[in-house]
């Protein structure tokens, strides 16, 4: 883990402390959970998830062309000109 310093208001500190005690957790754990939730809600996809999605998509689409693997550069050039 990376150590970081965060400044909180007195109210934030008080409420976080109450929540941590009620949940039998630490303030640091609550902050990490909150950061994780913010990241998930941002729609950002981490590297592992991106790789899993790419592997799941591989081979699932068909162009109908018999020479797509040989002429892929030409097809890409045509697609980007459109």
ZIZIFEN-V894867 format. One record per residue. RES is the residue in one small letter. SS is DSSP state (h for helix, s for strand, l for the rest). Layout:
RES|SS  RES|SS
This chain:
x|l  x|l  x|l  x|l  x|l  x|l  x|l  x|l  x|l  x|h  x|h  x|h  x|h  x|h  x|h  x|h  x|h  x|h  x|h  x|h  x|h  x|h  x|l  x|l  x|l  x|l  x|h  x|h  x|h  x|h  x|h  x|h  x|h  x|h  x|h  x|h  x|h  x|h  x|h  x|h  x|h  x|l  x|l  x|l  x|l  x|l  x|h  x|h  x|h  x|h  x|h  x|h  x|h  x|h  x|h  x|h  x|h  x|l  x|l  x|l  x|l  x|l  x|l  x|l  x|l  x|l  x|l  x|l  x|l  x|l  x|l  x|h  x|h  x|h  x|h  x|h  x|h  x|h  x|h  x|h  x|h  x|l
